[in-house]
Amino acid sequence: MKAVIDRVEDKKHAVLILNGDGEEKVIPVGDLPEGAEEGTWLEVKFDGDDIKSITINEEETKARSERIGNKMDQLKKRKKK
């Protein structure tokens, strides 16, 4: 299942938005893979509420970041007009 790190609260909990239905899942920050931060896309496998595996989805993270960057550029160009 794809998920994005929406935010980190109190440096203890990461709030994930699960792809598809917008459901939020709160996990301990210590369960995140090294290098993960807000906006990072993950591949997560759950067994009930327990995490079976969690890895960074580099391809999805890069694609989403580029898409957001392009949209920001478009907005900046509109603002200048």
JODA-V856406 format. One line per field, one symbol per residue. phi: phi as a letter, one per 30 degrees, with the letter a starting at -180 (. if undefined). Layout:
# JODA-V856406
phi: ???
This chain:
# JODA-V856406
phi: .dacddacchhbbccccddjbidcbcbdeddddejdbejdcbcbccbicdddaabdceddddddddddedddddddddddd
